[in-house]
Amino acid sequence: MGAMNMKELMRLMHKEIYEEKRGLFFSLGGRGHYSEAQKRFAFELIGEHGMRATAKILGIPRRTLQRWCRQYGIYVSRCPSWVREWAKRRRKKRRFWENRGYG
């Protein structure tokens, strides 16, 4: 077995964390319909990770999450806050290298 690179290790860690969150989500409800506790948990994840990632993490349709948000009047931004910060850093780095003749 070869050494695992950092990217593979991070992917594995995320997978374990997401499986843990999915397990917690399903442990909050009973049989049949989703419970209020499950919906609150989903709303927390949506605020943290965004709509698409939450649907992927929990393994439930994005349309279901969108419907819950409409029912409870929860506004979801187009992208999580960390994306804006990441894009800002990326633009800054790109300008830095363009000023040095790259790109």
Number of C-alpha atoms within 10 A of each C-alpha: 3 4 7 9 8 9 9 11 12 12 11 12 12 13 13 12 13 18 15 13 18 18 12 14 20 15 11 14 15 10 7 6 8 13 15 11 14 18 18 13 15 23 21 13 18 21 17 14 18 20 24 14 16 24 20 13 21 20 12 12 12 16 12 11 19 15 11 16 18 12 9 10 9 12 10 15 11 8 14 16 13 12 12 11 10 11 11 12 12 12 10 12 11 13 13 12 11 11 9 8 7 9 8
